[in-house]
Amino acid sequence: MARQFKPKIVSANDLLAGDVVYVDRAGGWTRNLGEAAVAESEAAVEALMAAADQPAKVVGPYLVEVAVDENGRPAPSHFREKFRDRGPSNRPDLGRQAQVAARHAAPTTGGS
């Protein structure tokens, strides 16, 4: 029996910054996993991998299995990719988790 196809995205590392990046719907790169293009078929996987062939911009592109929510946003299925998306786990003051923490710590404006 044939295995059911599972949606995939393409992840790589930005060549200059080292950040985790994803092929977006326009064939460019995004640091936001929610903006990644999702391949729903083998043909779409081939197209994403072709778009990822940008050795002057990224290194190590590969496929990542994802679950897609009701809004079409991908979420990694494997814990390794969840870690990669969050940033360095040994330094919570760096990476994406620091940006999220800074947004939550920023004072809100507005009256009551």
C-alpha positions in Angstrom: 0.0 0.0 0.0 1.3 3.4 -0.9 2.1 5.9 1.9 -0.1 8.9 2.1 1.7 12.1 1.1 2.4 14.4 4.0 2.7 18.2 3.4 6.3 19.6 3.3 8.2 22.9 3.4 11.8 23.6 2.5 14.1 24.9 5.2 17.7 26.1 4.9 20.2 28.4 6.6 20.8 31.9 5.4 24.4 32.0 4.1 25.4 35.3 5.6 23.3 35.5 8.8 23.1 31.8 9.6 19.4 32.2 10.4 16.9 29.4 9.7 14.9 30.4 6.6 12.0 28.8 4.6 11.0 29.0 0.9 8.0 31.3 0.7 5.1 31.3 -1.8 6.9 33.7 -4.1 10.0 31.5 -4.3 12.1 33.8 -2.0 13.1 33.2 1.6 11.4 34.1 4.8 12.4 33.7 8.5 8.7 33.3 9.4 7.7 29.6 9.3 4.0 30.7 8.9 4.9 32.3 5.5 6.5 29.1 4.1 5.2 27.6 0.9 3.6 24.2 1.6 4.0 21.4 -0.9 0.9 19.3 -1.0 2.2 16.9 -3.7 5.4 15.3 -5.1 5.3 17.8 -8.0 5.1 20.7 -5.6 8.0 19.3 -3.6 10.1 19.3 -6.8 9.2 22.9 -7.5 10.0 24.0 -4.0 13.4 22.2 -4.1 14.1 23.9 -7.4 13.3 27.3 -5.9 15.6 26.5 -3.0 18.6 26.0 -5.3 20.1 29.4 -4.5 23.7 28.7 -3.3 24.6 32.4 -3.2 21.8 32.9 -0.5 21.3 29.7 1.5 23.1 26.5 2.5 21.7 23.1 3.1 18.1 23.2 1.9 16.0 20.2 2.8 12.4 19.1 3.2 10.5 19.3 6.5 7.3 17.4 7.1 4.6 19.7 8.5 1.1 19.7 9.8 -1.1 22.4 8.3 -3.7 24.2 10.5 -7.2 25.3 9.4 -5.7 28.7 8.2 -3.2 27.0 6.0 -0.2 27.8 8.3 2.4 25.1 8.5 3.8 23.8 11.8 6.7 21.4 12.0 5.9 17.8 12.9 9.3 16.9 14.3 10.8 18.4 17.5 14.1 19.2 15.8 12.4 21.6 13.5 10.5 23.2 16.4 13.9 23.9 18.0 15.3 25.3 14.8 12.4 27.6 14.4 12.7 29.0 18.0 16.4 29.7 17.8 19.3 28.8 20.1 18.1 26.8 23.1 21.2 27.6 25.3 20.7 31.4 25.0 17.1 32.6 25.5 18.3 36.2 25.1 19.2 35.5 21.5 17.2 34.4 18.4 13.5 34.4 17.8 12.6 33.6 21.4 14.3 36.8 22.6 12.3 38.9 20.1 9.1 37.3 21.3 10.1 38.0 25.0 10.9 41.6 24.1 7.5 42.1 22.5 5.8 40.7 25.6 7.9 42.8 28.0 7.3 46.1 26.1 5.1 48.5 27.9 1.7 48.9 26.4 0.3 52.3 25.5 -3.2 53.5 25.7 -5.6 54.8 28.3 -7.9 52.9 30.7 
